[in-house]
Amino acid sequence: MTTHTALATKTTSAASAAPKRSRKLAVRLGLVLAAGAVVLASAACNVDEQLVMDKTNQTRAENGRGALQMNVALWMKAGGWSIKMANDGRLSHSTLADGNPYKWSMLGENVGTGGSIDAIYGALVRSPGHFSNIVNSNFTHTGVGIYFDGRNYWVTQEFMALQ
């Protein structure tokens, strides 16, 4: 069983320099797309991904933290990253801000691989760095992506604190 963790804080991006008009249009379009994606994600989130989200929120509750809300952009990113790691045959971290259209103040990511979801989640909560992401009171949103390659599960948890 191998696990990794990463945590990043916001840096200035090229998007912050976009003209106001373009930014307003992009925000409106993003809101429309996000609303449709919420419906899609609620239907598409698989049982294993929901299990990890439930376990994460249970761990947070046991440690006096509020539940994380599922976020479509994070869910999509996590799913794609789990597939990438499986195709590469190794754990790695994404560039945390890639694909995130929100005004965030902090992002985090846990990745793991193993023979069962329970084993991976158990390893995450026993690891101080991963556990820190799971119970970080600043995080308010999450997305979980899981890919099974026929032998191992590849898990990505994305975490976000909005500004």
NUMI-782666 format. One record per residue (C-alpha): x, y, z; residue in one letter. Coordinates in steps of 0.2 Angstrom, whole numbers, plus 5000, padded with zeros to 4 digits. Layout:
// NUMI-782666
XYZa;...
***
This chain:
// NUMI-782666
500050005000m;500750174995t;499950344998t;500550524996h;499850695001t;500050874995a;499351035000l;499551204991a;498951384994t;498351504981k;499551594970t;499251724957t;498651654940s;498451714922a;496551704924a;496551844937s;497251964924a;495851924912a;494752074906p;493252104917k;491952084903r;492751914898s;492851864917r;490951904919k;490451804904l;491551654910a;490851664927v;489051654920r;489451514908l;490351424922g;488851444933l;487651374920v;488851224916l;489151194935a;487251184938a;487051054924g;488550964930a;487850944948v;486450844941v;487650744930l;488850714945a;487450664957s;486950524945a;488750474940a;489650474957c;489950284959n;489650184975v;491550174979d;491750364977e;490250394988q;490950275001l;492550375002v;491550535003m;490550465017d;492050395027k;492850565025t;491350655032n;491250535046q;493050555051t;492750745050r;491250735061a;492250625074e;493550765074n;492250905077g;492350965058r;490851005047g;490450895032a;491250935015l;490150965000q;490450874984m;491050984970n;490850934952v;492451014946a;493450924959l;492550764956w;492950774937m;494750814941k;494950674954a;494250544942g;495350594928g;496850594939w;496550424946s;496450354928i;498050444924k;498950374938m;498350194934a;498950214916n;500650274922d;500750134935g;501250254949r;500650374961l;500850564957s;500150724961h;499250844950s;499551024948t;498251074961l;497451224953a;497351154935d;495451144930g;494851234945n;493751384940p;493351444958y;494051574969k;494951464981w;496051504996s;496751324998m;496851164989l;497450994994g;497550824987e;497750644994n;498150494982v;498250314985g;498250144978t;497849964984g;496849814983g;495349884992s;494450044996i;494450015015d;496349975015a;496750135005i;495650245016y;496350165032g;498050205026a;497550385023l;496850415040v;498450335048r;499550455039s;499750615047p;499850725031g;498350635023h;497350645039f;497750825040s;496950855023n;495450755028i;495150845044v;495751025039n;494351145045s;494751265031n;494251145018f;492351155013t;492251054996h;492850894990t;492850774975g;493350594975v;493850494959g;494150304959i;494750194945y;494950004946f;496249934934d;495749754936g;496949734950r;497049894961n;496050034965y;496750214962w;496050344973v;496150534972t;495350654984q;495350834980e;495050964994f;494551154992m;494351305003a;493351444994l;493851624997q;
***
